[in-house]
Each structure stands twice: as C-alpha cells, then as structure tokens.
C-alpha cells in the first residue's frame, strides 16, 4: 500500500515550505516539487498557495486532500497492525477481511449469526479495500474474504455470490437538479467527490464523469464509499456510491438513470487449499447462504 505522496503532502503542510519538507523527508526538493505537481494535477487544483519567502499555505482543496491523506495513512497503519496481530493469534480465531464497499451491509449480520453458531470461536473482522482483500487471502493473512469484484479467475480460490451491487449518483441537497437541463451539464457546475487511487471503485467511475471530461468547479478525493456519501450528506457536492449504502431517509438526491450502469458483485472467497482449520468451511457455507 503505497502512501508516499500522501506523506509528502503532509510534510509540506507541516513544515511550511517545500525545501524544509524535502530536508525532513531526505529527498531532493525537485523530487518533492514533482510529487506536488502530480498530486495537484490529479486533484484538479492547487493544494497549497505559494507566498513570499517560498512559504506555502493550505488551500480549501488542500485541507480536504490532507484529511484524505491522513485517513489513507491511518488505514495503512491499521492494516499492518492488524496483520501483525492476527499472525500471532490464529488458534481459535477466524479472520475475515471485509471490503469497504460491503462492510456496513454485512458485518453486523455476519457477526451476530457466527457468534450464535460458534460461540467459542473468536471472529476477527479486518476492514480493507477490495483491491487488497484477495491478496491478503492468498498470502494467508486472513481466512475468508468478502470483497467486491467483477470477476475472480483463480484456481486456488473458491467463491460464492452474496449479492449484486451497482453505483448510483448521490447529489447534496444544496445542489438542486432540474429535469429541463441535461444532467451532465448540471454536474459541470457541482463539486465532485472522486475515489482515491488504488481503490477498487476508482477505475469504475464512467468516462463522462472523470475529471478531464466533467471538469467540475472543485474536486475532492476520498478513500472509501462511506466517506464519499458522508461528504455528500454534508453538502460537498456529488459522488458515485454503492446503492446498498443509500439510506431510506436520505437527505440527498439519488440518480440511477441517465448514467451508464456500473455493476459488480459482492462475493465471499476462501482458499481451496488452505490449511485445515476447524469450522472454516462451515462458516464459509453459512455466510454464503445469507440473504443480503
């Protein structure tokens, strides 16, 4: 999980100048400047305002970017701490990786039913993005994985479908939409919340909604679908989110038409040739029979 550029941007904000940040990071000033230029290009605007004396101040866009950067670094730290903890406690523990795209939809139900069926087994949930879950399963860091995928072709992994999922467009209530104006034309005037790179959902965003096509007035980046929806609820603009995350009493506009259908599956996966672990396949069978 590469978070170098996030760490670089946080260092610039902390030190106040690119030169001081480069010295702290033990990299060249030009390398840091190139990393900053790359992040600002991807974000669609300035993260820092340059002032006299080569000092920098964080922009409004930069503040949101830095919050995302802190979240991504925290996720990375929690990931490796969790892996380290799990590596030393596996005797009566079933380790389940659940992707961000499905965590809220399935975690409580799974924990409840497994505690009823297997009261003597420790059930440990590890939250991750789908882009990492399959690798964690294959290298033995977890025993089961629930992940988002369009297709899994792997001879050593057995999978079962839990439910189909698709993305919808959520728009903050502060940006009312008109039926008389084409949707894409209206979205060009609304800030847009994108997924951070290296996440499962980032490459699924349709071409017409990408930064270079939509060119929204402001761009935000988020590490998870839940945070995208939280930003929408707080009035930041629009973003694509999984339909299962949409609340019945939501205070935002949800659009499913006039957009390409972006669908994928939420699946449970288990290694076919994993070490013989008590109750593991029973747990796999119980979870796959849940009606999510």
N, C-alpha and C positions, 0 to 999 in steps of 0.2 A: 504494500500500500504506500505509494509514493506521495508524500505531502511536502516535499522540499519547497516548492514555490509558495505554499501557504505559510511555511515557517519563515521564508524570506520576507514576505509582505508584512508579517507580524513584527519582524525585526526592524524593518524600515519605520513602521509606526512607533515602535518602542524607542528607537534611537533618535528619530527626528531628522536624520539625513541619510542619504544613500551611502556616503563614504563611511560613516560610523557603523552603519549596519553591516557593510561589507567587511569591515575590520573585525567586528564581533563574530561574523559567520565564517571568517577566514577564507573568503573568496574574493575575486577581483571586483572592483567597482563596475567595470564594464559588464561582467557576467551578471551582476545583480541588476544593472540597468536593463539588460536584455530580458531578464526574467520578468521585471516590472512591465516592460513594454508588451511582452507576450500576454501577461495577465490582463492588462488594460485593454488590449485588442479583443481578447475573448470576452471580457466583461462589457465591452461596448462603451467605455467611458473612462475618465480619469479616476484612479483610486486615491491619488494624492495631488494636492495643489503645490506647485513649486513656488517658493517665496525667496526673498533676498537672503543671501548668505547660504544658499543651497539647502535651506531647511525645507521640510515638507509638512503639510497638514493634511489630515484625512478628510476626504470628501464624504458626502452623504452616501454615495455609492460605495466608497471605500469602507465606511462603517459597517454596512451590511455584508460586504465581502469578508471583512475581518471576523465578523461573528460566525460566518460560514467556515472560515479557515480554522477558527478555534474549535468549532464543532467537529470538523473533519479530523483534526489532530487528536481531540479527545476520543473520538471513535477509534482511531488507530491505537491509542494507548490502551483503551479498554479492551480492544481486540486482543492485543498481545498479552495483556494481564490475564484475560480470561483463558486464553490458550495455555498459558503457563500454569494457571490454577487447575485447569482441567487435566493437564498432563500428570498431575500428582494425586488425583483423586478420581479413579475410574472404577474401583472395585464394585460398588453398588450404585453407580451413577450412570444415567443415560443422558448423553449430551446431545442437545437438539439445536441446530442452527436454524433460526427463522429469519427470513429476509424482511427488510424494512417494508416492502410492498404488501406484506401479508400479516405482519406482527399483530397489529390491533385486531385483525379479523379472526385470528385463530388461537392466539396464545392463551387467553383465559379459558377457552373451551377445552383446549388440549390439556392444560394443567389440571383442570377440575376432573376430567374423566380419567386421566392417568393416576392421579392421587387416589381416586376411588378404586381403581383396578389393581394398582401396585403401590400400596401404602408404604412398603418397606424400601422402595427404590427412590433415590434422590434424582429428581428431574431438574436438570440444569438447562436453562434456555440461554443461548448465545445469539445475540442480535447482530445481523450483518447485512450487507448489501448482497443481492443475488450474484453479483459479479465475483464475490469471494466465496460464497457458500459451497459451491461444488468442489472447489479446490480444498477447502477445509475438510470436506467429507472424504475426498480421495486420499488425503495425506494422514487421515486418522485423527485429526484434531477434534472432530465431532462424530457421533454415531449415526445420526439421522440429520437430514436437512429438508427444510421446507423452503422452496425457492421459486422465483419467477423465471420462466423460460418459454421460449417459442419452440424449442426442440432440444432434446438431450439424446445424443447418439454416443453412447459409451458402453462398451461391452462389459465393464465391471460394475456398472451402476444399474440397479433396478428402480423404476419409478412408477408412480401412480398419480393420476389426476385428482386434485382436490376440488378445484373449480376454475372456470374460465373467468378472465378479467379483461377489462378494456379501459382505456383512458377517456376521460371527459374533460371538457374545458370548464374551469371554475373562474368566475369573474367577481371581484369585490363589488359590494352593493353600491359603493361610491362611484362606480363607472356604469351607469345605466346604458343598456344597449337598445337600439332601435331596429324594428323589423323592416324599416324602409331603407336602411343603409346596409350594403354588403358587410358581412361580418369581418372580413379581412381588413377592410378599410377602417372599420372602427377600432380593431385591435392595434393598428399602427399608432394610435393615439393613447394607448393604455400601457403602463409599465408592465413588463413581462418577467415572470419568475421561471428560470431555467434550472435544470439539474446540473449539479457539479459533474465535472468529467470523471470518468472511471466508475460511474454508477450505471446500473442496468437500464434505467429509464432514459438516460441522456440521449443515446442514439435513436430512441424510438420516436422522439418528437418529430412530427411531419415536416417536410422541407419548407412548406409555406409559412410555418411558424418559427423557423430558425432565425437567429439574429440577423444574418445577412439579407434575408428576404423580408422579414417583418419590420426590422429597423424601428423598434419601439422607442419611446422617449426615455425610458430608463430600463436597466437590466439588473436583475438580481440572480444570485446563484444559491442553490440550496442542496444539502447532502441527502435529503430524503423527501418522499412524497408527503409525509405528515407535516414537515416544516413548510413545504410549498402551500399546503392547504391552510396552515396556520397564518402564513403571510397574507394569503387571500382574505381570510377572515378578518385580519387586522387592517385591511384596506390598502394593501400594497399594489394590487393590480390583478393580473390574470396568470393562470398556470394550468398545465395538464396534470390531472391527478387520477388515481385508480377509482373506479366507480364504487368499490366496496368501502372506501373511506368517506364517502359523502354521507353526511348526517341527514336524517329525515327532517329535522327542524332547522336546516341550514339558513344562514342569512347572507347568501351569495347566489349569483346566477349560475346555473349548470347548463351547459350546452353539449348535446350529443350529436346533433345533426349539423350539416354544412361543414363537416370536418371528415378527413379520412378515418376509417375505423382502425384504431391501433389496439390490437388484442394480443394477449399472451395467456399462458396457463400458470396457475399456482400448483406446484407439484410437490409430492413428498418423495425423497430419494434415500436409498440405503445401499451400501456396498454389497454386491453379491457374494464376495469372498472375504467379508470382514471376519475378524476373529470371533469365535463362538462366545457370545455374551448373553447371559441369561435374560430372557424376556424381550430381547431386542426385536425379533421378528414379530412377536405378538403386539408390541407397541406400534410397529410399522402398520400392521393389519388394522388395528383399532383406529389409528389416525386416518388412514385412507378411506375408512368407511364413514367418517364424519360427514354430515351434510352441511357444508359451509355456505 
